């Protein structure tokens, strides 16, 4: 499965670069970044992106006119367009609906809202994952099935890692969850589980990665909420009281 292609139309370079970084880190292919509506039309016809992120207020040709022309052309009429703007009047929002934008997002862009909208129209990297079913296994069941002898040598080290380095990261996620950091958190937990033959820890990390990759923000947060229980149960397996 190919990565979904996204065209960013944004005349503020910093915002465009931030959007590109977030999208690429989670498996999207940013085909191009342009700063005017007329360039957007040209690129959309040539590249045929899966979705367009369109700033409304731009020089030369604004996002309204660019989208009107995109929707009027047989070559681009089916491409979803998400409107972006730092400020918008009631009249602007009405025009967004009339011109066929899929939705309107206010800048600065809330990354979670953006990902939730993207997930409705396009997919990120290949979602076929041989560990998908394993990642859905209930946490308690996987821990209960852990081979205690296999982890006895490293149990104190593992608990210390989870209660210090990883707990500090998890605690930071209670106020905000930068998706790149959450994905890295999952990757490191998965690697720790794999290197220490802890299947439940490896699966926990992989399931977290799956939720982030699929932009499933709701289940990503639920999985993060399970982390304290994971630490508690590991300590129980290791015979160490809370």
Steps between C-alpha positions, in 0.01 A plus 500: 500500500642837399520788741220754472606812310424841647533843340558787744390845385628749757677835461652501850819297474524408870146360508559311176823344630336399828212336316741318270708370791198367689350335194821336381584365844177301495522358153344755270674613184498879461519529122550874491466828689377808314417849621230625262170370368601499134802281579270270696281443195804427283648254750169328572439432130854369453553301821143387578541505881266300724411812698580873506558720805397845378576831669218745431686832511784514246638746245434481124212251536341414833386158618136568424557566130753218470255250650217628283710428191618164633143387563393622155766298318438132410870437569485612864134517605518185716811597699401582862603849616537607864487874565756663730479854635622707794172687505172463321174691505157341490493592133832320443375186669186514289713521185701198619181293501374639170825430316518138613785500749496186715547696824648816651790506748617808687870590522708435699407150391396255769698195388251251645205659322697504177589132529141409583385674182773346286408154623152545350634541149843341469718233656857539615755221467395142429266396778544130431699387801569139597497602865168683482301224667769453763499873567132478588556232763385616839778628723422287802482179300838553336667580831343200671641277226852639542775249571618624839825303484592670173494846657628422850858607422403843370186574696648768725666673207177494298292638784754776557489595130121515499479694827763759408564574133169375362286624788640850455406492132156359577441768764572767239228353278237583762488861381575455131579211267731600213443217257865466402599466866222250572610292201861506623377400848324199350801405289736508799263293715460248220878474459546460876243221505651324200858514634387358836258243356201675657225443245240704689729806509590460134130472408407800712755714314389368161133563569584857600692545174203364304260749660736791429568387143128461431429838662268328746540768767224363724654153531850644518397685818329190638817300443708765676262480796590130534868572566479526883319165511771350279768612747297377796444157350865462403599569859249238608650247260843581641383447855560864596226678692373846412 
